[in-house]
Amino acid sequence: MAATDSRGVDLVLNQLSGELLQASWQCVAEFGSLVMLGRRDFLGHAKLAMEHFESNRALAGVDLTHLWVRKPRFVGDMLDRVLKLWAQGHVRPWIASTFAADEISQPFRQMQKSQHMGKLVVTMPETEAASTVPTEPIHRTLKMRKDRSCLFAGGLGSLGSEASCTLPMVLRHSTFVDMNWDDCPTIPSTFFFPFSSIAATGGWWGQANYHAGNAFVESFAAYRRQLGLAASVLNVGFIGDAGYVADRPEAADSARATGQWFNTEVELCWTASSAWDRRMPALRNTEPGESSTSSGSDSMSNEELSRAVRELSSNIVSLQSDGTTSFLATHIGKTLCEFQLRQEPGLDLRARLTDIGMDSLVSIEIRAWIRQWLGVDLATLEIVGSGNLHKLAVAVQKRMIAKYNSKT
């Protein structure tokens, strides 16, 4: 606005979200247009200040995915024009920085800060230097703890037997009267992995009981996660080289006639290994009592956190304590790390938010998480401007105190 003497510009192509979207909207001159190029705000029901329409400003949204589906010929013509402009030298990529392959972590750290403009390019070596680049295998061998046991409760047909072959077998014979059920609930589970079927989400007539059984398995896994217990369920589809379909050609032909997708036995085993792997936090197979932060609080699910907040709401004295501040800061920091798919064992609650990956996009996710699980609403600028996790927790705590004090 300073460059145009507060007039604004006639056309703004916007890919920003949150408060930055509002700033882009304010940069549109009268009779100008704002064109939205991203889907985040469409899906998130973003709001714009209506008074700016008073000066004949226009708003338009562009969703290339929808265009490709509904108007493929138009998109094809547009791509042809882009390629011609590229060939003529009128269009060039805006490269902000270039990194060598052995510096692959640097561009990701730079993207987390959201302070760059243009593309970050990683160049792969084409000479003998390629042999010096550190690599690791795509598929790591699953390693199970030697002090734990895995129980297979049925499902030991062709598919189940292949999945179980990745684990060693240990037999501890005992008579039925010597088996002690009381010991079972006290044994912590690293993972709980039932096989379900795609029939849980849709199937065929005459198989209502089969559909209901698989739907129960999914619901039971969700129930365990609400209790903070490990659980992950896999909806198995058609396996082309093993199991029921592979043994019955007529069943395979019927499935192909309806356009069903076939997976392989190897893909099934890879998926099962990923679900058992604790490096996959999104699958919720976590070690009980182990936290992703080092602040001393036990790991808990969002549902347990919400229940703890409800208990605090009835005790204003506890809600105002310093312990509650640290409690909130710890779980906000844990959630921030989970959004970035990383673990931070030494998370500093007073470290700058920008140093631990907070940016405008992540702040939108954090704001939605705080609204859903802590029950209060903060502006994204307030979140980004908090400085550190402790100050952000103080801001959340003040909102919670004001909210629950007014109810009493």
KESE-429821 format. One record per residue (C-alpha): chain; x, y, z. Coordinates in Angstrom, 2 decimals. Layout:
% residues N
<"A"; <X; Y; Z>> ...
***
This chain:
% residues 408
<"A"; <0.00; 0.00; 0.00>> <"A"; <2.91; 2.35; 0.68>> <"A"; <4.24; 1.81; -2.86>> <"A"; <0.88; 2.84; -4.37>> <"A"; <0.16; 5.76; -2.01>> <"A"; <-2.56; 3.68; -0.28>> <"A"; <-4.41; 3.13; -3.58>> <"A"; <-3.81; -0.62; -3.77>> <"A"; <-3.44; -2.79; -6.85>> <"A"; <-5.96; -3.85; -9.47>> <"A"; <-5.31; -7.59; -9.25>> <"A"; <-4.13; -9.68; -6.31>> <"A"; <-3.32; -13.38; -6.79>> <"A"; <-3.56; -14.80; -3.29>> <"A"; <-2.28; -18.06; -1.82>> <"A"; <-2.14; -16.87; 1.79>> <"A"; <-4.47; -17.82; 4.63>> <"A"; <-5.71; -16.45; 7.91>> <"A"; <-4.77; -12.88; 8.81>> <"A"; <-2.54; -12.63; 5.72>> <"A"; <-5.62; -13.26; 3.57>> <"A"; <-7.27; -10.24; 5.18>> <"A"; <-4.14; -8.19; 4.45>> <"A"; <-4.24; -9.25; 0.78>> <"A"; <-7.92; -8.25; 0.60>> <"A"; <-7.06; -4.79; 1.93>> <"A"; <-4.46; -4.35; -0.84>> <"A"; <-7.10; -4.54; -3.60>> <"A"; <-7.83; -1.14; -5.15>> <"A"; <-11.35; 0.02; -5.99>> <"A"; <-12.70; -1.76; -9.08>> <"A"; <-9.95; -4.35; -8.48>> <"A"; <-10.13; -8.11; -8.00>> <"A"; <-8.83; -10.69; -5.55>> <"A"; <-8.27; -14.14; -7.05>> <"A"; <-7.94; -17.04; -4.60>> <"A"; <-5.56; -19.73; -5.85>> <"A"; <-5.59; -22.11; -2.87>> <"A"; <-8.28; -24.43; -1.48>> <"A"; <-7.42; -24.08; 2.21>> <"A"; <-9.74; -21.13; 2.80>> <"A"; <-12.51; -22.65; 0.65>> <"A"; <-12.56; -25.76; 2.80>> <"A"; <-11.99; -23.85; 6.03>> <"A"; <-14.92; -21.45; 5.48>> <"A"; <-12.71; -18.36; 5.72>> <"A"; <-14.35; -14.97; 6.19>> <"A"; <-13.65; -11.63; 4.47>> <"A"; <-14.53; -8.10; 5.51>> <"A"; <-17.70; -7.24; 3.57>> <"A"; <-17.18; -3.46; 3.59>> <"A"; <-14.47; -3.74; 0.91>> <"A"; <-17.10; -4.81; -1.65>> <"A"; <-18.55; -1.31; -1.35>> <"A"; <-15.93; 0.08; -3.76>> <"A"; <-16.80; -2.42; -6.50>> <"A"; <-14.13; -4.92; -5.60>> <"A"; <-14.52; -8.45; -6.95>> <"A"; <-13.62; -11.84; -5.49>> <"A"; <-12.98; -14.99; -7.52>> <"A"; <-11.79; -18.48; -6.67>> <"A"; <-9.76; -20.83; -8.86>> <"A"; <-9.73; -24.56; -8.10>> <"A"; <-7.66; -26.34; -10.75>> <"A"; <-8.80; -29.76; -9.57>> <"A"; <-12.44; -28.87; -10.17>> <"A"; <-11.58; -27.29; -13.51>> <"A"; <-9.71; -30.41; -14.61>> <"A"; <-12.70; -32.61; -13.79>> <"A"; <-15.44; -30.41; -15.25>> <"A"; <-13.60; -28.66; -18.10>> <"A"; <-10.64; -30.82; -19.14>> <"A"; <-10.44; -29.28; -22.63>> <"A"; <-10.16; -25.78; -21.15>> <"A"; <-7.38; -26.91; -18.79>> <"A"; <-5.59; -28.62; -21.68>> <"A"; <-5.67; -25.44; -23.76>> <"A"; <-4.40; -23.46; -20.79>> <"A"; <-1.49; -25.86; -20.27>> <"A"; <-0.62; -25.60; -23.96>> <"A"; <-0.41; -21.82; -23.60>> <"A"; <1.79; -22.15; -20.52>> <"A"; <4.15; -24.54; -22.34>> <"A"; <4.39; -22.15; -25.30>> <"A"; <5.23; -19.28; -22.96>> <"A"; <7.83; -21.52; -21.35>> <"A"; <9.38; -22.45; -24.71>> <"A"; <9.48; -18.78; -25.73>> <"A"; <11.27; -17.82; -22.54>> <"A"; <8.48; -15.67; -21.13>> <"A"; <7.92; -17.94; -18.12>> <"A"; <10.75; -18.91; -15.82>> <"A"; <10.77; -20.52; -12.38>> <"A"; <11.49; -18.22; -9.48>> <"A"; <14.24; -20.07; -7.66>> <"A"; <15.03; -18.64; -4.25>> <"A"; <17.82; -21.02; -3.25>> <"A"; <19.54; -24.16; -4.48>> <"A"; <20.77; -26.92; -2.18>> <"A"; <22.93; -29.97; -2.74>> <"A"; <21.45; -33.41; -2.12>> <"A"; <23.47; -33.91; 1.07>> <"A"; <21.90; -30.69; 2.45>> <"A"; <18.33; -31.96; 2.09>> <"A"; <17.39; -30.94; 5.64>> <"A"; <18.19; -27.26; 5.05>> <"A"; <15.33; -26.42; 2.62>> <"A"; <12.79; -28.07; 4.94>> <"A"; <14.01; -25.96; 7.86>> <"A"; <13.83; -22.87; 5.68>> <"A"; <10.28; -23.69; 4.56>> <"A"; <9.17; -24.07; 8.17>> <"A"; <10.18; -20.46; 8.84>> <"A"; <7.98; -19.24; 5.93>> <"A"; <10.41; -16.41; 5.21>> <"A"; <11.41; -17.35; 1.66>> <"A"; <9.94; -16.31; -1.69>> <"A"; <10.19; -18.59; -4.69>> <"A"; <11.12; -22.24; -5.08>> <"A"; <13.69; -24.15; -3.06>> <"A"; <15.50; -26.58; -5.37>> <"A"; <17.48; -29.68; -4.39>> <"A"; <20.00; -30.73; -7.04>> <"A"; <20.98; -34.38; -7.43>> <"A"; <24.63; -35.13; -8.36>> <"A"; <25.20; -36.60; -11.80>> <"A"; <28.90; -37.46; -11.41>> <"A"; <30.94; -39.77; -9.22>> <"A"; <30.07; -37.52; -6.29>> <"A"; <26.71; -39.29; -6.15>> <"A"; <28.33; -42.19; -4.29>> <"A"; <29.23; -39.85; -1.41>> <"A"; <25.62; -38.82; -0.72>> <"A"; <24.35; -40.61; 2.43>> <"A"; <21.39; -42.87; 1.75>> <"A"; <19.21; -45.31; 3.62>> <"A"; <16.85; -48.06; 2.42>> <"A"; <13.26; -47.10; 1.64>> <"A"; <11.83; -50.00; 3.61>> <"A"; <13.39; -50.55; 7.01>> <"A"; <13.30; -53.98; 8.58>> <"A"; <10.75; -54.13; 11.37>> <"A"; <12.41; -54.89; 14.69>> <"A"; <10.33; -56.14; 17.60>> <"A"; <11.33; -55.83; 21.24>> <"A"; <12.81; -59.00; 22.69>> <"A"; <11.12; -58.47; 26.05>> <"A"; <7.61; -58.38; 24.56>> <"A"; <5.29; -60.97; 23.01>> <"A"; <2.78; -60.72; 20.17>> <"A"; <-0.55; -62.53; 20.45>> <"A"; <-2.36; -63.63; 17.27>> <"A"; <-6.02; -64.23; 18.10>> <"A"; <-7.19; -66.09; 15.01>> <"A"; <-6.96; -64.96; 11.42>> <"A"; <-4.12; -67.35; 10.70>> <"A"; <-5.18; -68.25; 7.18>> <"A"; <-3.11; -67.37; 4.14>> <"A"; <-3.10; -63.60; 4.75>> <"A"; <-2.66; -63.75; 8.51>> <"A"; <0.08; -66.35; 8.29>> <"A"; <2.08; -64.18; 5.90>> <"A"; <1.79; -61.18; 8.23>> <"A"; <2.83; -63.31; 11.21>> <"A"; <5.89; -64.63; 9.37>> <"A"; <7.62; -61.30; 9.99>> <"A"; <7.66; -62.11; 13.72>> <"A"; <9.44; -64.87; 15.65>> <"A"; <7.27; -67.47; 17.38>> <"A"; <7.57; -68.24; 21.08>> <"A"; <5.47; -70.97; 22.69>> <"A"; <4.96; -71.03; 26.45>> <"A"; <2.87; -74.08; 27.18>> <"A"; <0.57; -73.97; 30.18>> <"A"; <-2.52; -75.78; 31.32>> <"A"; <-5.77; -73.85; 31.26>> <"A"; <-6.15; -73.84; 35.04>> <"A"; <-2.70; -72.27; 35.45>> <"A"; <-3.43; -69.38; 33.09>> <"A"; <-4.04; -66.15; 35.01>> <"A"; <-6.45; -63.69; 33.36>> <"A"; <-5.73; -61.02; 36.01>> <"A"; <-2.24; -60.55; 34.56>> <"A"; <-3.51; -59.72; 31.07>> <"A"; <-5.02; -56.23; 31.65>> <"A"; <-1.79; -55.11; 33.39>> <"A"; <0.39; -55.90; 30.38>> <"A"; <0.98; -52.71; 28.34>> <"A"; <0.28; -53.05; 24.62>> <"A"; <2.71; -51.50; 22.17>> <"A"; <0.26; -52.05; 19.32>> <"A"; <-3.21; -53.48; 18.79>> <"A"; <-3.83; -54.28; 15.16>> <"A"; <-7.04; -56.00; 14.00>> <"A"; <-7.72; -56.75; 10.35>> <"A"; <-10.98; -55.35; 9.01>> <"A"; <-12.40; -55.19; 5.48>> <"A"; <-13.40; -52.53; 3.00>> <"A"; <-16.88; -53.94; 3.56>> <"A"; <-16.94; -51.75; 6.69>> <"A"; <-17.48; -48.71; 4.46>> <"A"; <-19.55; -50.32; 1.71>> <"A"; <-20.32; -53.75; 0.36>> <"A"; <-22.86; -56.04; -1.23>> <"A"; <-26.41; -57.18; -0.57>> <"A"; <-26.83; -60.23; 1.61>> <"A"; <-23.71; -59.46; 3.69>> <"A"; <-25.13; -57.13; 6.34>> <"A"; <-23.71; -59.25; 9.16>> <"A"; <-20.23; -59.14; 7.59>> <"A"; <-20.45; -55.37; 7.15>> <"A"; <-21.63; -54.89; 10.73>> <"A"; <-18.81; -57.02; 12.13>> <"A"; <-16.13; -55.03; 10.33>> <"A"; <-17.76; -51.74; 11.29>> <"A"; <-17.61; -52.87; 14.93>> <"A"; <-13.88; -53.57; 14.60>> <"A"; <-13.30; -50.00; 13.40>> <"A"; <-15.43; -48.57; 16.20>> <"A"; <-13.61; -50.68; 18.77>> <"A"; <-10.26; -49.35; 17.57>> <"A"; <-11.60; -45.80; 17.87>> <"A"; <-12.86; -46.61; 21.38>> <"A"; <-9.40; -47.81; 22.44>> <"A"; <-7.80; -44.63; 21.10>> <"A"; <-10.28; -42.55; 23.14>> <"A"; <-9.02; -44.41; 26.21>> <"A"; <-5.44; -43.56; 25.28>> <"A"; <-4.68; -47.17; 24.30>> <"A"; <-2.84; -48.29; 21.19>> <"A"; <-5.04; -49.30; 18.27>> <"A"; <-4.87; -49.32; 14.50>> <"A"; <-7.17; -51.12; 12.08>> <"A"; <-6.59; -52.00; 8.42>> <"A"; <-9.45; -52.36; 5.95>> <"A"; <-8.21; -55.14; 3.69>> <"A"; <-9.46; -55.13; 0.13>> <"A"; <-9.01; -57.65; -2.66>> <"A"; <-5.63; -59.41; -2.50>> <"A"; <-4.89; -60.80; -5.94>> <"A"; <-2.14; -63.32; -5.14>> <"A"; <-3.24; -64.81; -1.80>> <"A"; <-6.33; -65.60; 0.19>> <"A"; <-9.96; -66.17; -0.75>> <"A"; <-9.97; -64.32; -4.07>> <"A"; <-6.71; -65.87; -5.29>> <"A"; <-8.02; -69.38; -4.54>> <"A"; <-11.35; -68.80; -6.35>> <"A"; <-11.04; -67.56; -9.95>> <"A"; <-14.79; -66.92; -10.19>> <"A"; <-14.60; -64.49; -7.24>> <"A"; <-11.66; -62.69; -8.86>> <"A"; <-13.52; -62.40; -12.18>> <"A"; <-16.59; -61.02; -10.41>> <"A"; <-14.49; -58.42; -8.59>> <"A"; <-12.73; -57.34; -11.78>> <"A"; <-16.08; -57.02; -13.56>> <"A"; <-17.13; -54.42; -10.97>> <"A"; <-13.88; -52.47; -11.33>> <"A"; <-12.36; -53.46; -7.98>> <"A"; <-8.71; -52.66; -7.27>> <"A"; <-6.40; -55.56; -6.41>> <"A"; <-3.52; -55.29; -3.96>> <"A"; <-0.67; -57.74; -3.51>> <"A"; <0.40; -59.80; -0.55>> <"A"; <3.64; -57.83; -0.31>> <"A"; <1.68; -54.56; -0.05>> <"A"; <-0.40; -56.06; 2.75>> <"A"; <2.71; -56.99; 4.73>> <"A"; <4.24; -53.54; 4.18>> <"A"; <1.07; -51.90; 5.46>> <"A"; <0.95; -54.13; 8.52>> <"A"; <4.61; -53.39; 9.28>> <"A"; <3.93; -49.66; 9.02>> <"A"; <1.03; -49.97; 11.44>> <"A"; <3.24; -51.79; 13.94>> <"A"; <6.06; -49.27; 13.51>> <"A"; <6.11; -46.70; 16.31>> <"A"; <7.75; -44.17; 13.96>> <"A"; <4.29; -43.71; 12.42>> <"A"; <2.57; -41.53; 15.07>> <"A"; <-0.51; -40.94; 12.92>> <"A"; <-1.40; -44.63; 13.28>> <"A"; <-1.72; -44.23; 17.06>> <"A"; <0.35; -47.29; 17.97>> <"A"; <2.24; -45.60; 20.80>> <"A"; <4.19; -46.80; 23.76>> <"A"; <2.02; -46.36; 26.88>> <"A"; <3.36; -43.80; 29.33>> <"A"; <5.89; -42.38; 26.88>> <"A"; <5.58; -38.70; 25.90>> <"A"; <6.82; -36.93; 22.81>> <"A"; <7.98; -34.03; 24.99>> <"A"; <10.34; -33.87; 27.93>> <"A"; <8.30; -31.67; 30.20>> <"A"; <7.40; -34.53; 32.50>> <"A"; <3.72; -34.91; 31.69>> <"A"; <2.30; -38.22; 30.57>> <"A"; <1.20; -38.58; 26.98>> <"A"; <-2.55; -38.30; 26.57>> <"A"; <-4.95; -38.19; 23.68>> <"A"; <-6.93; -35.12; 22.69>> <"A"; <-10.03; -36.68; 24.21>> <"A"; <-8.27; -37.16; 27.57>> <"A"; <-6.98; -33.59; 27.38>> <"A"; <-10.51; -32.33; 26.80>> <"A"; <-11.74; -34.28; 29.84>> <"A"; <-8.94; -32.80; 31.95>> <"A"; <-9.95; -29.31; 30.80>> <"A"; <-13.56; -29.97; 31.81>> <"A"; <-12.37; -30.97; 35.28>> <"A"; <-10.31; -27.77; 35.54>> <"A"; <-13.34; -25.71; 34.52>> <"A"; <-15.05; -26.65; 37.78>> <"A"; <-12.03; -25.64; 39.87>> <"A"; <-11.02; -22.04; 39.13>> <"A"; <-8.21; -22.14; 41.70>> <"A"; <-6.53; -25.04; 39.90>> <"A"; <-7.19; -23.40; 36.55>> <"A"; <-5.28; -20.29; 37.67>> <"A"; <-2.23; -22.21; 38.91>> <"A"; <1.23; -22.20; 37.34>> <"A"; <0.97; -25.95; 36.95>> <"A"; <-1.97; -25.51; 34.59>> <"A"; <0.10; -23.03; 32.55>> <"A"; <2.90; -25.58; 32.14>> <"A"; <0.34; -28.30; 31.42>> <"A"; <-1.23; -26.27; 28.59>> <"A"; <2.14; -25.18; 27.18>> <"A"; <3.36; -28.77; 27.11>> <"A"; <0.38; -30.10; 25.20>> <"A"; <0.28; -27.17; 22.78>> <"A"; <3.96; -27.84; 22.04>> <"A"; <3.31; -31.57; 21.62>> <"A"; <0.51; -30.82; 19.16>> <"A"; <2.71; -28.38; 17.26>> <"A"; <5.33; -31.10; 16.81>> <"A"; <2.69; -33.63; 15.73>> <"A"; <1.39; -31.24; 13.06>> <"A"; <4.93; -31.12; 11.65>> <"A"; <5.34; -34.93; 11.89>> <"A"; <8.37; -34.65; 14.12>> <"A"; <9.34; -35.40; 17.70>> <"A"; <10.98; -32.87; 20.00>> <"A"; <12.31; -34.68; 23.09>> <"A"; <13.94; -31.51; 24.45>> <"A"; <11.19; -29.00; 23.71>> <"A"; <11.87; -25.65; 25.39>> <"A"; <8.60; -24.02; 26.46>> <"A"; <10.25; -20.59; 26.32>> <"A"; <11.86; -21.00; 22.90>> <"A"; <10.68; -18.64; 20.17>> <"A"; <7.71; -20.01; 18.27>> <"A"; <9.35; -19.28; 14.93>> <"A"; <12.34; -21.39; 15.95>> <"A"; <10.16; -24.46; 16.55>> <"A"; <8.25; -24.21; 13.28>> <"A"; <5.32; -21.88; 13.96>> <"A"; <4.19; -19.97; 10.87>> <"A"; <0.94; -18.53; 9.53>> <"A"; <-0.30; -21.88; 8.19>> <"A"; <0.58; -23.85; 11.31>> <"A"; <-1.01; -21.15; 13.47>> <"A"; <-4.32; -21.80; 11.70>> <"A"; <-4.09; -25.49; 12.63>> <"A"; <-3.14; -24.65; 16.21>> <"A"; <-6.03; -22.18; 16.45>> <"A"; <-8.51; -24.83; 15.29>> <"A"; <-7.03; -27.37; 17.72>> <"A"; <-7.28; -24.94; 20.67>> <"A"; <-10.88; -24.11; 19.75>> <"A"; <-11.86; -27.79; 19.48>> <"A"; <-10.07; -29.31; 22.48>> <"A"; <-9.51; -26.39; 24.89>> <"A"; <-12.79; -24.62; 24.20>> <"A"; <-11.49; -21.08; 23.64>> <"A"; <-10.77; -19.01; 20.55>> <"A"; <-7.64; -16.99; 19.79>> <"A"; <-6.81; -14.94; 16.71>> <"A"; <-3.99; -16.28; 14.55>> <"A"; <-2.05; -13.03; 14.98>> <"A"; <-2.35; -13.46; 18.74>> <"A"; <-0.98; -16.99; 18.46>> <"A"; <1.97; -16.02; 16.25>> <"A"; <2.66; -12.93; 18.34>> <"A"; <2.75; -14.83; 21.65>> <"A"; <6.50; -15.27; 21.38>> <"A"; <6.82; -18.71; 22.98>> <"A"; <4.76; -21.65; 24.16>> <"A"; <4.61; -20.42; 27.75>> <"A"; <3.17; -17.04; 26.76>> <"A"; <0.74; -18.73; 24.38>> <"A"; <-0.41; -21.00; 27.22>> <"A"; <-0.90; -17.93; 29.44>> <"A"; <-3.13; -16.37; 26.76>> <"A"; <-5.17; -19.57; 26.50>> <"A"; <-5.38; -19.82; 30.28>> <"A"; <-6.72; -16.25; 30.58>> <"A"; <-9.43; -16.99; 28.01>> <"A"; <-10.40; -20.15; 29.87>> <"A"; <-10.56; -18.33; 33.22>> <"A"; <-12.74; -15.58; 31.72>> <"A"; <-15.00; -18.17; 30.08>> <"A"; <-15.59; -20.34; 33.13>> <"A"; <-15.73; -17.42; 35.60>> <"A"; <-18.61; -15.93; 33.63>> <"A"; <-20.53; -19.21; 33.90>> <"A"; <-20.19; -19.29; 37.66>> 
***
